[in-house]
Amino acid sequence: MREAIRLANESVKQGGGPFGAVIVKDGKIVAGSANSVTIDKDPTAHAEVNTIRKACHELGTFDLSGCTIYTSCEPCPMCLGAIYWAHISRIYYGNTRKDARDIDFADDFIYEELDRPMDERTVPIIPMLRDEALQSFRLWAEKDDKTEY
């Protein structure tokens, strides 16, 4: 956790956001990174996502089962989703999402949006061309040599 916090502090000093993360497997740090949203001009470049990408590259897999992530702040919904998709086994965090809200990061807003019915959310979510879109799902379901994830 101290390394995640160190990465967060360094990120602020270098113009990035105040977030850092490391992924550990078998007691060793596999990857670490900080938030680089403003540096990379990429809204998905959160510390956890950057670290997951690095760990997957380092380990040569998209499945991080058996790994632990240490993150300087409670993961936002996007990062939490990425952590679950990566099958990371455990999450430790420092600051809470309320702490993030106190310095004007909108994690709480997104959590609240997810609790609302789709037709009451701030950004409209509108279904479209489902019948056409289902074709790729049918192709996937019929594929014998797919790599499940």
Long-range contacts (C-beta under 8 A, 24 or more apart in sequence): 1-70, 1-72, 1-92, 1-94, 3-29, 3-32, 3-70, 4-32, 4-47, 4-70, 4-71, 4-72, 4-94, 5-72, 5-94, 7-32, 7-33, 7-34, 7-47, 7-72, 8-34, 8-35, 8-47, 8-72, 8-73, 10-34, 11-35, 11-36, 11-47, 14-39, 15-39, 17-46, 17-47, 18-72, 18-73, 18-103, 19-46, 19-47, 19-48, 19-71, 19-72, 19-73, 20-47, 20-71, 20-72, 21-47, 21-48, 21-50, 21-51, 21-69, 21-70, 21-71, 21-72, 22-51, 22-69, 22-70, 23-51, 23-52, 23-54, 23-55, 23-64, 23-67, 23-68, 23-69, 23-70, 23-88, 24-67, 24-68, 24-69, 24-70, 25-55, 25-59, 25-64, 25-66, 25-67, 25-68, 26-66, 30-54, 30-55, 30-58, 30-59, 30-67, 31-55, 31-57, 31-58, 44-78, 46-76, 46-78, 46-79, 47-71, 47-72, 47-79, 48-75, 48-79, 48-82, 48-83, 49-78, 49-79, 49-82, 52-82, 52-83, 52-86, 52-88, 55-86, 56-86, 62-86, 62-149, 63-87, 63-149, 64-88, 64-89, 65-89, 68-92, 73-97, 73-99, 73-100, 74-100, 74-107, 76-100, 76-105, 76-107, 76-110, 77-107, 77-110, 77-111, 77-114, 78-110, 85-149
